[in-house]
Amino acid sequence: MAKKSMIAKNKQRQAIVARYAEKRLELKKALVDPNGTDESREAARVGLQKLPRNASPVRVRSRDVIDGRPRGVLSKYGVSRVRFRDMAHRGELPGITKSSW
């Protein structure tokens, strides 16, 4: 089980990323626009720098949705490898079977 403060911090970061996503996308487009002037690119770069650090999606950590484990998370299922294995053995994941050959 992860610390509750770390789980809360990650949820807060997800909210900040969602709040600034549209503005960040516009600034990124202006930054790589081949028809834009140097001044507009510079303004976009400065605008991007003025956004909060936590507005970047890279700062959000993928965590297990059940207990918050930060490592070994399978993004397709949203759970850690350990929890995935337990759930698969108990038959809680439809369509998942143990391999044997």
N, CA, C and O atoms as a GROMACS GRO file, in nm:
protein
  404
    1MET      N    1   0.084  -0.118   0.000
    1MET     CA    2   0.000   0.000   0.000
    1MET      C    3   0.088   0.123   0.000
    1MET      O    4   0.176   0.138   0.084
    2ALA      N    5   0.064   0.211  -0.094
    2ALA     CA    6   0.140   0.335  -0.103
    2ALA      C    7   0.094   0.433   0.004
    2ALA      O    8  -0.017   0.422   0.058
    3LYS      N    9   0.179   0.530   0.034
    3LYS     CA   10   0.141   0.633   0.130
    3LYS      C   11   0.022   0.712   0.075
    3LYS      O   12   0.017   0.744  -0.044
    4LYS      N   13  -0.070   0.741   0.161
    4LYS     CA   14  -0.191   0.813   0.118
    4LYS      C   15  -0.157   0.951   0.064
    4LYS      O   16  -0.225   1.001  -0.026
    5SER      N   17  -0.052   1.012   0.118
    5SER     CA   18  -0.013   1.144   0.071
    5SER      C   19   0.038   1.139  -0.073
    5SER      O   20   0.013   1.232  -0.151
    6MET      N   21   0.108   1.031  -0.109
    6MET     CA   22   0.158   1.019  -0.246
    6MET      C   23   0.044   0.994  -0.345
    6MET      O   24   0.046   1.045  -0.457
    7ILE      N   25  -0.055   0.916  -0.302
    7ILE     CA   26  -0.171   0.892  -0.388
    7ILE      C   27  -0.248   1.022  -0.408
    7ILE      O   28  -0.292   1.053  -0.519
    8ALA      N   29  -0.263   1.099  -0.300
    8ALA     CA   30  -0.335   1.227  -0.309
    8ALA      C   31  -0.259   1.326  -0.397
    8ALA      O   32  -0.320   1.399  -0.476
    9LYS      N   33  -0.127   1.328  -0.385
    9LYS     CA   34  -0.045   1.419  -0.466
    9LYS      C   35  -0.060   1.386  -0.615
    9LYS      O   36  -0.067   1.475  -0.699
   10ASN      N   37  -0.064   1.256  -0.645
   10ASN     CA   38  -0.078   1.214  -0.784
   10ASN      C   39  -0.215   1.251  -0.840
   10ASN      O   40  -0.227   1.292  -0.956
   11LYS      N   41  -0.320   1.238  -0.757
   11LYS     CA   42  -0.454   1.278  -0.801
   11LYS      C   43  -0.461   1.428  -0.826
   11LYS      O   44  -0.526   1.473  -0.921
   12GLN      N   45  -0.393   1.504  -0.741
   12GLN     CA   46  -0.389   1.648  -0.759
   12GLN      C   47  -0.318   1.684  -0.889
   12GLN      O   48  -0.360   1.774  -0.961
   13ARG      N   49  -0.210   1.614  -0.919
   13ARG     CA   50  -0.138   1.637  -1.044
   13ARG      C   51  -0.225   1.604  -1.164
   13ARG      O   52  -0.223   1.675  -1.265
   14GLN      N   53  -0.302   1.496  -1.155
   14GLN     CA   54  -0.392   1.460  -1.265
   14GLN      C   55  -0.494   1.570  -1.290
   14GLN      O   56  -0.527   1.600  -1.405
   15ALA      N   57  -0.543   1.630  -1.184
   15ALA     CA   58  -0.640   1.740  -1.198
   15ALA      C   59  -0.575   1.861  -1.264
   15ALA      O   60  -0.637   1.926  -1.348
   16ILE      N   61  -0.452   1.892  -1.226
   16ILE     CA   62  -0.381   2.008  -1.283
   16ILE      C   63  -0.354   1.984  -1.431
   16ILE      O   64  -0.368   2.075  -1.512
   17VAL      N   65  -0.314   1.861  -1.465
   17VAL     CA   66  -0.288   1.827  -1.606
   17VAL      C   67  -0.415   1.845  -1.688
   17VAL      O   68  -0.412   1.899  -1.798
   18ALA      N   69  -0.528   1.798  -1.634
   18ALA     CA   70  -0.655   1.811  -1.706
   18ALA      C   71  -0.696   1.958  -1.721
   18ALA      O   72  -0.751   1.997  -1.824
   19ARG      N   73  -0.667   2.039  -1.619
   19ARG     CA   74  -0.705   2.180  -1.623
   19ARG      C   75  -0.628   2.256  -1.731
   19ARG      O   76  -0.685   2.342  -1.799
   20TYR      N   77  -0.501   2.226  -1.748
   20TYR     CA   78  -0.417   2.300  -1.841
   20TYR      C   79  -0.395   2.228  -1.975
   20TYR      O   80  -0.318   2.278  -2.058
   21ALA      N   81  -0.459   2.115  -1.998
   21ALA     CA   82  -0.433   2.035  -2.118
   21ALA      C   83  -0.459   2.112  -2.246
   21ALA      O   84  -0.376   2.109  -2.338
   22GLU      N   85  -0.572   2.181  -2.254
   22GLU     CA   86  -0.608   2.252  -2.378
   22GLU      C   87  -0.511   2.367  -2.407
   22GLU      O   88  -0.465   2.383  -2.520
   23LYS      N   89  -0.481   2.445  -2.304
   23LYS     CA   90  -0.390   2.558  -2.321
   23LYS      C   91  -0.250   2.509  -2.360
   23LYS      O   92  -0.184   2.569  -2.445
   24ARG      N   93  -0.208   2.401  -2.297
   24ARG     CA   94  -0.077   2.344  -2.326
   24ARG      C   95  -0.069   2.294  -2.471
   24ARG      O   96   0.033   2.312  -2.538
   25LEU      N   97  -0.176   2.233  -2.518
   25LEU     CA   98  -0.181   2.184  -2.655
   25LEU      C   99  -0.171   2.298  -2.756
   25LEU      O  100  -0.100   2.288  -2.856
   26GLU      N  101  -0.242   2.408  -2.729
   26GLU     CA  102  -0.236   2.524  -2.818
   26GLU      C  103  -0.095   2.582  -2.824
   26GLU      O  104  -0.045   2.616  -2.931
   27LEU      N  105  -0.030   2.593  -2.709
   27LEU     CA  106   0.105   2.647  -2.705
   27LEU      C  107   0.204   2.555  -2.777
   27LEU      O  108   0.295   2.603  -2.845
   28LYS      N  109   0.186   2.424  -2.763
   28LYS     CA  110   0.274   2.329  -2.831
   28LYS      C  111   0.257   2.338  -2.982
   28LYS      O  112   0.355   2.331  -3.057
   29LYS      N  113   0.132   2.355  -3.026
   29LYS     CA  114   0.107   2.369  -3.170
   29LYS      C  115   0.173   2.496  -3.224
   29LYS      O  116   0.232   2.494  -3.332
   30ALA      N  117   0.162   2.604  -3.149
   30ALA     CA  118   0.221   2.731  -3.192
   30ALA      C  119   0.374   2.721  -3.195
   30ALA      O  120   0.439   2.786  -3.276
   31LEU      N  121   0.428   2.638  -3.108
   31LEU     CA  122   0.573   2.624  -3.099
   31LEU      C  123   0.631   2.553  -3.221
   31LEU      O  124   0.741   2.585  -3.266
   32VAL      N  125   0.557   2.456  -3.276
   32VAL     CA  126   0.609   2.379  -3.390
   32VAL      C  127   0.548   2.422  -3.523
   32VAL      O  128   0.574   2.359  -3.626
   33ASP      N  129   0.466   2.528  -3.523
   33ASP     CA  130   0.401   2.574  -3.645
   33ASP      C  131   0.505   2.628  -3.743
   33ASP      O  132   0.576   2.723  -3.711
   34PRO      N  133   0.516   2.567  -3.864
   34PRO     CA  134   0.617   2.613  -3.959
   34PRO      C  135   0.585   2.750  -4.019
   34PRO      O  136   0.676   2.819  -4.066
   35ASN      N  137   0.458   2.791  -4.017
   35ASN     CA  138   0.420   2.920  -4.073
   35ASN      C  139   0.428   3.033  -3.971
   35ASN      O  140   0.411   3.150  -4.006
   36GLY      N  141   0.454   2.999  -3.846
   36GLY     CA  142   0.459   3.100  -3.741
   36GLY      C  143   0.587   3.183  -3.747
   36GLY      O  144   0.689   3.138  -3.800
   37THR      N  145   0.580   3.302  -3.693
   37THR     CA  146   0.698   3.388  -3.689
   37THR      C  147   0.784   3.351  -3.568
   37THR      O  148   0.742   3.277  -3.480
   38ASP      N  149   0.904   3.405  -3.567
   38ASP     CA  150   0.993   3.380  -3.454
   38ASP      C  151   0.936   3.440  -3.325
   38ASP      O  152   0.951   3.383  -3.217
   39GLU      N  153   0.869   3.554  -3.338
   39GLU     CA  154   0.811   3.618  -3.220
   39GLU      C  155   0.698   3.531  -3.160
   39GLU      O  156   0.687   3.518  -3.039
   40SER      N  157   0.616   3.473  -3.250
   40SER     CA  158   0.506   3.389  -3.199
   40SER      C  159   0.560   3.262  -3.133
   40SER      O  160   0.505   3.216  -3.033
   41ARG      N  161   0.667   3.207  -3.190
   41ARG     CA  162   0.728   3.089  -3.130
   41ARG      C  163   0.788   3.122  -2.994
   41ARG      O  164   0.776   3.045  -2.898
   42GLU      N  165   0.853   3.236  -2.987
   42GLU     CA  166   0.912   3.280  -2.860
   42GLU      C  167   0.803   3.303  -2.755
   42GLU      O  168   0.819   3.266  -2.639
   43ALA      N  169   0.692   3.363  -2.797
   43ALA     CA  170   0.581   3.387  -2.705
   43ALA      C  171   0.522   3.254  -2.657
   43ALA      O  172   0.485   3.240  -2.540
   44ALA      N  173   0.512   3.157  -2.747
   44ALA     CA  174   0.460   3.025  -2.709
   44ALA      C  175   0.554   2.955  -2.611
   44ALA      O  176   0.509   2.891  -2.516
   45ARG      N  177   0.684   2.969  -2.635
   45ARG     CA  178   0.783   2.908  -2.545
   45ARG      C  179   0.775   2.969  -2.406
   45ARG      O  180   0.778   2.897  -2.306
   46VAL      N  181   0.765   3.100  -2.400
   46VAL     CA  182   0.754   3.169  -2.271
   46VAL      C  183   0.622   3.132  -2.202
   46VAL      O  184   0.618   3.111  -2.081
   47GLY      N  185   0.514   3.123  -2.280
   47GLY     CA  186   0.385   3.084  -2.223
   47GLY      C  187   0.388   2.943  -2.167
   47GLY      O  188   0.327   2.915  -2.064
   48LEU      N  189   0.458   2.854  -2.236
   48LEU     CA  190   0.472   2.717  -2.189
   48LEU      C  191   0.553   2.711  -2.059
   48LEU      O  192   0.524   2.632  -1.970
   49GLN      N  193   0.654   2.796  -2.050
   49GLN     CA  194   0.736   2.800  -1.930
   49GLN      C  195   0.659   2.856  -1.811
   49GLN      O  196   0.689   2.823  -1.696
   50LYS      N  197   0.561   2.942  -1.838
   50LYS     CA  198   0.486   3.003  -1.729
   50LYS      C  199   0.380   2.910  -1.670
   50LYS      O  200   0.329   2.936  -1.562
   51LEU      N  201   0.347   2.803  -1.742
   51LEU     CA  202   0.252   2.707  -1.688
   51LEU      C  203   0.313   2.637  -1.567
   51LEU      O  204   0.435   2.628  -1.555
   52PRO      N  205   0.229   2.588  -1.478
   52PRO     CA  206   0.284   2.516  -1.362
   52PRO      C  207   0.361   2.391  -1.405
   52PRO      O  208   0.330   2.330  -1.507
   53ARG      N  209   0.459   2.356  -1.328
   53ARG     CA  210   0.540   2.240  -1.358
   53ARG      C  211   0.455   2.113  -1.362
   53ARG      O  212   0.477   2.025  -1.445
   54ASN      N  213   0.359   2.105  -1.272
   54ASN     CA  214   0.274   1.986  -1.264
   54ASN      C  215   0.169   1.980  -1.375
   54ASN      O  216   0.089   1.887  -1.378
   55ALA      N  217   0.167   2.078  -1.465
   55ALA     CA  218   0.073   2.075  -1.577
   55ALA      C  219   0.123   1.981  -1.688
   55ALA      O  220   0.049   1.953  -1.782
   56SER      N  221   0.245   1.935  -1.677
   56SER     CA  222   0.300   1.843  -1.775
   56SER      C  223   0.253   1.701  -1.746
   56SER      O  224   0.264   1.655  -1.632
   57PRO      N  225   0.201   1.630  -1.846
   57PRO     CA  226   0.152   1.494  -1.822
   57PRO      C  227   0.261   1.397  -1.780
   57PRO      O  228   0.232   1.291  -1.723
   58VAL      N  229   0.385   1.430  -1.807
   58VAL     CA  230   0.496   1.342  -1.771
   58VAL      C  231   0.509   1.329  -1.619
   58VAL      O  232   0.562   1.230  -1.570
   59ARG      N  233   0.462   1.429  -1.546
   59ARG     CA  234   0.477   1.429  -1.401
   59ARG      C  235   0.375   1.342  -1.328
   59ARG      O  236   0.385   1.322  -1.207
   60VAL      N  237   0.277   1.290  -1.402
   60VAL     CA  238   0.176   1.203  -1.341
   60VAL      C  239   0.229   1.060  -1.342
   60VAL      O  240   0.277   1.010  -1.444
   61ARG      N  241   0.220   0.996  -1.227
   61ARG     CA  242   0.270   0.860  -1.211
   61ARG      C  243   0.154   0.762  -1.231
   61ARG      O  244   0.046   0.782  -1.176
   62SER      N  245   0.177   0.656  -1.309
   62SER     CA  246   0.072   0.554  -1.323
   62SER      C  247   0.077   0.467  -1.199
   62SER      O  248   0.182   0.412  -1.164
   63ARG      N  249  -0.037   0.454  -1.132
   63ARG     CA  250  -0.045   0.378  -1.008
   63ARG      C  251  -0.156   0.275  -1.016
   63ARG      O  252  -0.252   0.290  -1.093
   64ASP      N  253  -0.142   0.170  -0.935
   64ASP     CA  254  -0.245   0.068  -0.921
   64ASP      C  255  -0.370   0.136  -0.866
   64ASP      O  256  -0.362   0.208  -0.766
   65VAL      N  257  -0.485   0.114  -0.930
   65VAL     CA  258  -0.607   0.182  -0.888
   65VAL      C  259  -0.659   0.130  -0.755
   65VAL      O  260  -0.736   0.199  -0.689
   66ILE      N  261  -0.619   0.011  -0.715
   66ILE     CA  262  -0.670  -0.048  -0.591
   66ILE      C  263  -0.588  -0.004  -0.470
   66ILE      O  264  -0.644   0.046  -0.373
   67ASP      N  265  -0.457  -0.025  -0.476
   67ASP     CA  266  -0.376   0.008  -0.357
   67ASP      C  267  -0.270   0.115  -0.381
   67ASP      O  268  -0.198   0.149  -0.287
   68GLY      N  269  -0.258   0.167  -0.501
   68GLY     CA  270  -0.168   0.278  -0.527
   68GLY      C  271  -0.023   0.240  -0.552
   68GLY      O  272   0.063   0.328  -0.553
   69ARG      N  273   0.005   0.113  -0.573
   69ARG     CA  274   0.143   0.069  -0.597
   69ARG      C  275   0.197   0.140  -0.722
   69ARG      O  276   0.133   0.138  -0.827
   70PRO      N  277   0.317   0.203  -0.711
   70PRO     CA  278   0.367   0.284  -0.822
   70PRO      C  279   0.443   0.207  -0.929
   70PRO      O  280   0.459   0.256  -1.041
   71ARG      N  281   0.491   0.089  -0.896
   71ARG     CA  282   0.573   0.017  -0.994
   71ARG      C  283   0.503  -0.108  -1.044
   71ARG      O  284   0.419  -0.166  -0.975
   72GLY      N  285   0.538  -0.149  -1.164
   72GLY     CA  286   0.483  -0.271  -1.220
   72GLY      C  287   0.335  -0.263  -1.253
   72GLY      O  288   0.263  -0.362  -1.240
   73VAL      N  289   0.289  -0.145  -1.296
   73VAL     CA  290   0.147  -0.127  -1.326
   73VAL      C  291   0.123  -0.160  -1.473
   73VAL      O  292   0.189  -0.107  -1.562
   74LEU      N  293   0.026  -0.248  -1.498
   74LEU     CA  294  -0.013  -0.282  -1.634
   74LEU      C  295  -0.117  -0.181  -1.679
   74LEU      O  296  -0.229  -0.180  -1.628
   75SER      N  297  -0.081  -0.096  -1.773
   75SER     CA  298  -0.168   0.016  -1.810
   75SER      C  299  -0.301  -0.030  -1.870
   75SER      O  300  -0.401   0.040  -1.855
   76LYS      N  301  -0.303  -0.143  -1.936
   76LYS     CA  302  -0.426  -0.191  -1.998
   76LYS      C  303  -0.533  -0.224  -1.893
   76LYS      O  304  -0.652  -0.207  -1.917
   77TYR      N  305  -0.488  -0.272  -1.777
   77TYR     CA  306  -0.580  -0.314  -1.672
   77TYR      C  307  -0.584  -0.218  -1.554
   77TYR      O  308  -0.680  -0.219  -1.477
   78GLY      N  309  -0.483  -0.135  -1.538
   78GLY     CA  310  -0.480  -0.038  -1.430
   78GLY      C  311  -0.442  -0.095  -1.295
   78GLY      O  312  -0.458  -0.029  -1.192
   79VAL      N  313  -0.392  -0.217  -1.294
   79VAL     CA  314  -0.350  -0.279  -1.168
   79VAL      C  315  -0.204  -0.324  -1.181
   79VAL      O  316  -0.151  -0.336  -1.291
   80SER      N  317  -0.141  -0.347  -1.066
   80SER     CA  318  -0.002  -0.389  -1.066
   80SER      C  319   0.009  -0.535  -1.107
   80SER      O  320  -0.090  -0.608  -1.109
   81ARG      N  321   0.128  -0.576  -1.140
   81ARG     CA  322   0.151  -0.714  -1.185
   81ARG      C  323   0.115  -0.814  -1.076
   81ARG      O  324   0.063  -0.921  -1.106
   82VAL      N  325   0.141  -0.778  -0.951
   82VAL     CA  326   0.110  -0.867  -0.840
   82VAL      C  327  -0.041  -0.883  -0.826
   82VAL      O  328  -0.091  -0.995  -0.815
   83ARG      N  329  -0.113  -0.772  -0.826
   83ARG     CA  330  -0.259  -0.775  -0.813
   83ARG      C  331  -0.322  -0.842  -0.936
   83ARG      O  332  -0.420  -0.915  -0.922
   84PHE      N  333  -0.265  -0.818  -1.054
   84PHE     CA  334  -0.317  -0.880  -1.177
   84PHE      C  335  -0.311  -1.032  -1.166
   84PHE      O  336  -0.406  -1.101  -1.202
   85ARG      N  337  -0.199  -1.083  -1.117
   85ARG     CA  338  -0.181  -1.227  -1.103
   85ARG      C  339  -0.283  -1.286  -1.005
   85ARG      O  340  -0.344  -1.389  -1.032
   86ASP      N  341  -0.301  -1.219  -0.892
   86ASP     CA  342  -0.398  -1.266  -0.792
   86ASP      C  343  -0.540  -1.265  -0.849
   86ASP      O  344  -0.616  -1.361  -0.833
   87MET      N  345  -0.575  -1.156  -0.916
   87MET     CA  346  -0.710  -1.144  -0.971
   87MET      C  347  -0.733  -1.247  -1.082
   87MET      O  348  -0.842  -1.302  -1.094
   88ALA      N  349  -0.630  -1.274  -1.161
   88ALA     CA  350  -0.642  -1.373  -1.268
   88ALA      C  351  -0.661  -1.513  -1.211
   88ALA      O  352  -0.742  -1.591  -1.262
   89HIS      N  353  -0.588  -1.545  -1.104
   89HIS     CA  354  -0.602  -1.677  -1.041
   89HIS      C  355  -0.741  -1.695  -0.980
   89HIS      O  356  -0.795  -1.806  -0.981
   90ARG      N  357  -0.799  -1.589  -0.926
   90ARG     CA  358  -0.932  -1.595  -0.866
   90ARG      C  359  -1.044  -1.588  -0.969
   90ARG      O  360  -1.161  -1.605  -0.935
   91GLY      N  361  -1.008  -1.562  -1.096
   91GLY     CA  362  -1.108  -1.556  -1.203
   91GLY      C  363  -1.183  -1.425  -1.208
   91GLY      O  364  -1.294  -1.420  -1.261
   92GLU      N  365  -1.125  -1.318  -1.156
   92GLU     CA  366  -1.191  -1.187  -1.155
   92GLU      C  367  -1.170  -1.110  -1.284
   92GLU      O  368  -1.234  -1.007  -1.305
   93LEU      N  369  -1.081  -1.158  -1.370
   93LEU     CA  370  -1.054  -1.090  -1.498
   93LEU      C  371  -1.107  -1.179  -1.610
   93LEU      O  372  -1.051  -1.285  -1.637
   94PRO      N  373  -1.214  -1.137  -1.676
   94PRO     CA  374  -1.272  -1.220  -1.781
   94PRO      C  375  -1.179  -1.233  -1.901
   94PRO      O  376  -1.118  -1.136  -1.946
   95GLY      N  377  -1.169  -1.355  -1.952
   95GLY     CA  378  -1.089  -1.380  -2.071
   95GLY      C  379  -0.942  -1.406  -2.043
   95GLY      O  380  -0.866  -1.434  -2.136
   96ILE      N  381  -0.900  -1.398  -1.918
   96ILE     CA  382  -0.760  -1.422  -1.884
   96ILE      C  383  -0.748  -1.565  -1.833
   96ILE      O  384  -0.814  -1.604  -1.736
   97THR      N  385  -0.663  -1.644  -1.900
   97THR     CA  386  -0.638  -1.781  -1.856
   97THR      C  387  -0.489  -1.802  -1.840
   97THR      O  388  -0.408  -1.735  -1.904
   98LYS      N  389  -0.454  -1.895  -1.756
   98LYS     CA  390  -0.313  -1.926  -1.734
   98LYS      C  391  -0.263  -2.008  -1.853
   98LYS      O  392  -0.330  -2.100  -1.900
   99SER      N  393  -0.144  -1.973  -1.900
   99SER     CA  394  -0.087  -2.045  -2.014
   99SER      C  395  -0.032  -2.180  -1.969
   99SER      O  396   0.020  -2.195  -1.858
  100SER      N  397  -0.046  -2.277  -2.056
  100SER     CA  398   0.020  -2.407  -2.032
  100SER      C  399   0.049  -2.467  -2.169
  100SER      O  400  -0.033  -2.460  -2.260
  101TRP      N  401   0.166  -2.525  -2.181
  101TRP     CA  402   0.203  -2.587  -2.307
  101TRP      C  403   0.288  -2.708  -2.283
  101TRP      O  404   0.330  -2.775  -2.378
   0.00000   0.00000   0.00000
